[in-house]
Amino acid sequence: MDFVFESDQIFAINDISPQAPTHVLIIPKAHFENAGELATGAPEVSAKMHSVAASIAAERGLDGYRSVFNTGASAGQSVFHAHLHLLGGRQFAWPPG
């Protein structure tokens, strides 16, 4: 794994199948199946994940970024351990998907 960040509660790695020039996964060490469980069970970790995303984006000189939690199979979640996607380095369309 290509570690970008690590603390006692969170780690971040570069995605092995990037969808943008910057595509980092920010992952809590404790297990929560999805973003809803994470927000309920450890809101401080959820907040820290967003703070880490902002820090990584700043370190990489991004002028904007997208942060995404896929929650549930119909939303594209394929790994059922909560993780935040940090995407940047290119223009994004709206709406996504």
Secondary structure, DSSP 8 states (H G I E B T S, - for coil): --EEEE-SSEEEEE-SS-SSSEEEEEEESS--SSHHHHHHH-HHHHHHHHHHHHHHHHHTT-S-EEEE---SGGGT--SSS--EEEEESS---SS--
